[in-house]
Amino acid sequence: MSELIYAGSLKKLEDVGAKVIKGGSHAIAIFVHEKQVYAVDNRCPHMGFPLHTGSLCDGILTCHWHHARFDIKSGGTLDPWADDVPTYPVEIKEDEVWVHPVPYNKVTIEKLRQRLREGLEQNLSLVIAKSVVGLMEAGFPATEIAKVGIDFGTKHHQSGWGSGLTILTAMTNVLPKLDKTGQILALFQGLFHVSRESSGMGTRFLLGSLPVTDEMNTQSFEQLAEWYRHCVEVRDPQGAERVLLTTIELDFTNEQIADMMMTAITDHFYVNTGHTLDFHNKAFEILEQIGFEHRPYVLSSLLPGLGNVSRSEESHSWQSPVDLVKPLIEAFKKLPDILANASSIEETEVDEAALVEQILSDDALITVNMMLDALRNGVSPARLAQLVALAAAERISRFHVQNDFRDWITVLHTFTHAHALHESLRRSTTPELTRAVFHGAMSVYQDRFLNLPSARRPEPKDVEAEPQNPSELLEMMNKQQQVAESARWVVNYLARGGNKSELFNTLGHALLREDAEFHSFQMFEAVMVEHEHWEIEDSELASHARETLIIAVTRYLAGHAPTAREMPHTARIAMRLHRGEKLFEDE
């Protein structure tokens, strides 16, 4: 009896209809309905409104705030946007009603995972947010939460890999840069973008591999790779899928499969303004976190988008007034020999800062020759891609707000393509993939007009002063057109020795508190990762690169803020509900 809570006499309960008792950390509502006594958590599981003020009719308890309906016996909801309400065992001893404070239907990890899946299926933002909060507070691994979204998004979006899965992967990558609230916001934003993008898009079914025989061997891979390349060339995603799934069925290595897929997309120049290569890179990045057993759905999800992509060598701007196509084709013929000889030569000193400036110049043909020379002198393709990414970041740091607003995305595309290529080359280097370094450099060249006029790089002031509080930056970005002001703030913060970890967390919140569009997520993640690569170097160029990257992301985020902030508001409602706060009371 000591474990039970006395609720009152049955007669009095019948007279009042509903009563609230204290049960541990929650209030419990007691109802008498058709001569039976029922006990439910008094907090509506949707948004916490007190259920004892609701209506009970025909066995359905209805909340009076948003009209969520619950079966009074089981606690099950009739509305998919609400959750089941916990119910409690009731004992009647003579005329006394006692309630056991432990609910029948406890919230478990498995229930939260299932609820997350249902939220994704029904495109319910609050359900997704509450599931993420519950799982994170229960200590469930963040990568396992992301895995639910990846599994759903790669199967239930007929158009394949898109912005939602890219956002989810990018936000999973930057979780170590964020505090716990930021991590919850990052996962929620990624998962909700996956859900919204998949809504109404239908389930994607795998075609299956080609019949596998005992005779298939390494030579078979070379043949399959040629078939795959041809399928992509002629825009045949279905043929490409069967070949891809065959390479997976034969258990060829991830490096082999990545090389096969990257070769096919770098056969053409700067495909789909860099998105295709970026999506491929993100797919391989998330596989490293969730497990390569997910290769069939994850990698095949990249293929539907290959049927209708732009190829930049076909565009006028890549052929006139300066023909970039023919010089690049000639340069690519030299790459196999250059890379084959690279391991046997002694690396020669290369002025990397001068090379970056050349990439930013208005003479593309000299740039191509300097990049070839850099490779001949022992600069690795991955390092060359890193320098191209730095040049692309310079374009953003110098982007003038007098440009058309949409051109922020033009310079962003070049940077995220260069970053994706850098990460891809760090995994595996081939002459075919190295071609894309030159594609990226030519895109930097194409963007040169966006630095005319060029935004001034801020100079630090009062460097002896104490670093500013990072909250000042968030306050600044509450107003529009604070691009230059935000850049000046961050340069002063860095010059005064401000804590970079706190700054990165603040920039993360500057992104995640907005209803940010796809490219802003790309920008933040690419800068965080590129900054890490430069962090391990101690040189004047590395110092310049780190500051350039931070200026670039600050300016980009400031240029795209503020927004309505509906999505982070939903996430914060979920966090407040988890803490037991009363949303319906005046602040």
Order of alpha helices (4+ residues) and beta strands (2+ residues): beta-alpha-beta-beta-beta-beta-beta-beta-beta-beta-beta-alpha-alpha-alpha-alpha-alpha-alpha-alpha-alpha-alpha-alpha-alpha-alpha-alpha-alpha-alpha-alpha-alpha-alpha-alpha-alpha-alpha-alpha
